[in-house]
């Protein structure tokens, strides 16, 4: 409940376990004591036994929200609008960093932002064993998106994904993406409008289908500048199995069907 706060306030959350659904309805910073699993030293939001719903929900249109130094775990997510941390739409200037998300089951999984959205930083987030996606931004034009230094493992679908719509000014770098059921990393509709697009220096290992998947790019073809799309310096690997459908695997896969504006 943020009724006793003013827009722009910082809420400091002490170490301990909190069994509640958090709803953010104004521009706020939520800062825990640290991310981890020890309630004596870490801030833990725990959904065990609660009715279905997100761990932290940012209402549609709420901008300038920062969340850091806490853990969100064990929430039951029964809706496509549910996630461990969810922004329901147009949550510009959003930051999530130094956080951990574990075992959030159903819905969109670990972290989900609904676009369009501008200026997002997701950095140093550990997301393990979430159903759906580890980190996903869905719909609309996504601009100035930075997804860096995250550890995403063991989702039943994709690890890190920009899904549906278009995106520009994207940096996805330094991430570790391991043992997710479908593609490790995926970006749809990379284009011009907000800057270059770079997917670099990621460690992508043993994911279920493509390591890095680029769908419907509409870039400039250049290696610098607005609208460039550069994939470089990544380590992508998989250990084959006897039951693998080898036709549906690639380290880096690029698909161009037809470009749909918006």
Secondary structure, DSSP 8 states (H G I E B T S, - for coil): --TT--TT-EEE--SEEE-S-EEE-SS-EEE-S-SSS-TTTSEEEE-TTS-S--SEEE-TT--SEEEES-EEE--EE-STT--SEEE-S---SEEEEEEEEE--EETTEEEEEESSEEEEEEEEEEEES-SSEEEEEESSEEEEEEEES-EEE--SS-SEEEESSEEEEEEEES-EEES-SS-SEEEE-B-SSS--EEEES-EEES-SSEEEEEES----S-SSSTT-EEEES-EEE----TT--GGG-EEEEEE-S-----
